[in-house]
Amino acid sequence: MSGFRHRPNLLLMSIARAPLDCAVCEADRLTSMADARTAICTATGVAIDDIDPTTGYNHSHSAYRRARQSWIDLIRQHGASEFHEVCDIAEARDKWTGIRADFVEDDWLTAAYDAHREHVAALGRPCRRDNCVVHYPTP
C-alpha cells in the first residue's frame, strides 16, 4: 500500500523528465503533466478553484504561505546575496502577485532580512556569509 502513495509522484517525474522535439508531442506531454498535478492536488484536498486549470499548480492560500515561508527560512539561515536570493525572492513574490495578488500583503524580503538578523543575533556570532547584503551591504 505504501508504494501506491508514491506512484503519482513517480509518474509526474517520468513525464517531466524528457521534453520532446515534436511540438504536438510536447504539448501532449505538458497537458499530461498538468493533469497529473491536478490529480495530485485534488487527492491531497486542494479545492478545485485553487488549482490552475492550465498548469495544475496549487494556487491556494496555504501554498502561498508555504512558498513565502520557504524563502524567508532560506534567507533566515543563510543570508542573502544581491545576485541570487534577492533576485529570486523578488521573482517568486512577483509571480504570486500575478497569480493571487489578494494574498500578497507584505514585503517578503523585509521579513526575510529581519528573520536573518534575529537568527544571527541568537547564534551570538557574526554572519559568516561575506556577500550577505543584510550584514555587509555594498557601499
N, C-alpha and C positions, 0 to 999 in steps of 0.2 A: 504494500500500500504506500509506503514512503516513496518509492520510485515514481509513482503516479504524480505526486506533487511537483516533481522536478521536470516532468515531460514537457509542459507548455513552455517553460523557460528554455529547455534544450531545443525545442522546435524553433522558437524565435531566434535563438543564436545560430542555428544551422541555416535558416532562411537569410539572416542578416550577413552571414559570413562572406558571401561572394557576389558582388554586383555582376550583372550580366551585360554583354556587349549589345545584344538585341534590344532595341528600345521598347518593343511590346513586351518582351520577356521581363525586362527591368521594371516596367510599370506593373506587371502582374506580381512580381516579387515584392515591390513596395506595398501593393494592396494586401498581399498575404501577411506582410509584417504588421500592417495597421490592423488587420483583422485579428491577428494573434494578440497584439497589445490590448485591443478592445476586449477580447475574451478574458485575458488575464485580469484586466481592470474590473470587469463585471464579476468574475469569480471571486475577487477579493473585496467586493462590496462597494465599489465606486459607483455612484449614481450615474446613470446613462447621460444625464445632462452635463456632467462634469468630464465626459470623455470626448476628445476632439474626434469627430467622425472621419476626418481625412487621415490623421496620423495614428489614432488610437491612444494618444498620450493622455495621461491623467492630469486634468486641469482643476482639480478640486482645491479647496482651501487648505486641506491637510497636506496635499502635495506641495503647495506654495510654501507653507510653513516649514516643511522638511527641507526644501531647496534653500530657503533663506537661512535656516539654522545650520545647514551643512556648510555654507560659505562662511558664516560667522565663526563657526567652530574651527574651520581650517585656518582662518586668519588669527583667531584667538591663540591657537597653539604655535603657529609658525611665523607670524608677522606677515607683512605684505611688501611685495616689490611693485614698483610702478609699471614694470614691463610685463608682469604676469598676473598676479592676483587682482590688482586694482582694475586692470582692463577686463579680466574675466568676470569679476563680480558685477561690474557695471553692465557688461553684456547680458549676464544672466538676469539681472534686475530689469533691464530694458525689455528682454523677451517676455518676462512676466507682466510688465506694464502693457505690452502689446496684446497679451492674451487675456489677462484679467486685471485691468487697471484698478478695479474696486478693491483688490486685495493688497495692493502695494501702498502702504501707508507711511513708511519711514525710509530713511536712507540706510541701506544695508551696510555701506562702507563705514559710516559713523559708528554704528552698533558694533561692527567687527573691530574697529580701532579701539573702542572703549573696552571691549572684551579682552583684546590683546594686552592693553595697558594693565588691566586688573590681573590677568594671568601672570605677566612678568613680575608685577609687584608681589604677588603671592609666592612666587618662586624665590624671591629675595636675592636675585642676581640680575645683572644686565641682560638685555636681549642679545642673543648670540648671532642673530642674522645681520650681517654687516650692510645689507642693502634694504633693511626694513625701513619703510617710509614713516612708520609710526615713531620709531626711536632715533632714526638717523636720516631726517629729511634732507633732500638735496637743496643746496643754497640757491 
